């Protein structure tokens, strides 16, 4: 039997939850990029200026790449956290849990990026309308 199996299993479940979150953010980045290409196609079909459509596509590509980069960072930090907690669980000495600085920064970053996407979509809708 593995010592402290329930702790190790909980650590692994948390890690997998972070990875699922990162995959979702990555897929959302891809969706943002593709959806904006769809909007550019619609505006081009409706007779809007091609330069304006090119500007929108460029913004969506940046937003999509930022989301994909954020997902990669989440996976890297989640892996480091998983390995740290794995070693800590296996250790016999009592260790403090640590700070929540990384989790807080990630939450703030996600909120800021969500606000950016809301402002960006409002701007795009005003440009089309």
Secondary structure, 3 states (H helix, E strand, C coil): CCCCHHHHHHHHHHHHHHHHHHHHHHHHHHHHHHHHHHHHHHHHHCCCCHHHHHHHHHHHHHHHHHHHHHHHHHHHHHHHHHHHHHHHHHCCCCCCCCCCHHHHHHHHHHHHHHHHHHHHHHHHHHHHC
